[in-house]
Amino acid sequence: MSTATKSNHIGRKISRIRELKDMKQEALAQALGTNQQAVSIMENSETIEEDKLIEVAKALGVSVEAIKNFSEEAVLNIIGNTYHMDNSSAVHYGCTFNPLDKLIEAHEQQIKLYERLVLAEKELVKAEKEKVEYLEKLFKVK
């Protein structure tokens, strides 16, 4: 398909951008101060007035140029170039740490906290025993 024959259906581009942003027609309608049916009609329109396009771009958080130049192929290329598959077909997310190391670290912190809790409890029990002994001595004196 040559560039000259590609569709420049602005409504469809708005719809795809809205979907990629995980936004429902109702949410876009509310942002535009209209209803869902009006958004549906707009998304089925091949052309849209410039003023309305500016409002839609603002509601979607993109530029007017981003809507006009939106390309499904470009999005797929970005996704394809961002996520790579290795030989085992697992997705690499560029994790900068070893999750097992983090799990072990969290477990060690939990052990330290438990030890501090036990120590604090022993000190509290000791303080309570001393208080009871002191009170017993006071009662014996009287």
Sequence and secondary structure as in RCSB ss.txt:
>XXXX:A:sequence
MSTATKSNHIGRKISRIRELKDMKQEALAQALGTNQQAVSIMENSETIEEDKLIEVAKALGVSVEAIKNFSEEAV
LNIIGNTYHMDNSSAVHYGCTFNPLDKLIEAHEQQIKLYERLVLAEKELVKAEKEKVEYLEKLFKVK
>XXXX:A:secstr
  GGGS   HHHHHHHHHHHTT  HHHHHHHHTS HHHHHHHHT S   HHHHHHHHHHHTS HHHHHT  HHHH
HHHHHHHS B TT  B     S HHHHHHHHHHHHHHHHHHHHHHHHHHHHHHHHHHHHHHHHHHH 
